[in-house]
Amino acid sequence: MPIVTIQVTREGTVPERHAVSAEEKAALIKGVSELLLQVLNKPLESTYVVIEEIDLDNWGWGGLPTAEYRRQRAAG
């Protein structure tokens, strides 16, 4: 029984969006499940997909919180 966890940032693809849409999540679940069926022959009904949305404050890179890193790069 495969369990796949997908982590995405809780940011929309355009300024007025702040999350992944239900349609996008459904497409991720379908696509990952079908990939496991094709590659590993895992039945769709035995594949679990978990989507975790990560708030902007809860991730970073370059030793900085994401918002600060982006500010520095923009000013750079």
N, C-alpha and C positions, 0 to 999 in steps of 0.2 A: 504494500500500500504506500505509494509515494505521497509525500506531503511537501508541497512547494510553497515557500514564503517569498513574496515579492514585496520589497520595500520601495515606496515611492515618496517623494517629497510632497507635502501638502501645499502645492503651488499650482495654480492653473497655468494653462498655456497662453492665456491672454490676461491682461490686468484685471478684468472684472471677475475672473474665476479664481477660486481659492482651494480647489480640490479636484481630484479625479472624478469624472462623471460616472454614473451608474452604467452607462453604455460602454465607457472605456474599461471599467472593471470587468464587465461581462465579456468583453473581447479578450482581455488578458486571461481570464479563467478558461475560456474556450481554447484560445491559442496554446496555452501551456499544456492543457489536458490533451489536446490533439498531438502536440509534439511528443509527449511521453508515450502516447499510443503508437505513433509512427516509429520512434527511435527505440523504445524499450518494450514495446508490445504490452504496455500497461493499460488495462481496460479503463474507459472513462469513468465508470462507476466506482472505481477503487482509487481514483486520484483526488486528493484534496488540495485546494489552492487557497492560501491565506494572503490577503492584501493588507499590508500595514502602511498607513499614511503617517509620515514623520513631519511634525511641525517644524517650521523654519528655525525656531529657537533650540531645537533638539539635535542639530547636526552642524558640522562645520568642516573646514579643511584649512591647510596652511597654518595650523595652530590657532585659528581664530574662529569665533562663531560666524556662520555664513553671512549674515547681514554686514558685519564689520569687514570681512574679507572682500565682499563685493564693493563696499564703499571705498576701500583702499585701492582696489583694482580700477574703479571708475575714476578716482582722483589721480591715479598713477601715471 
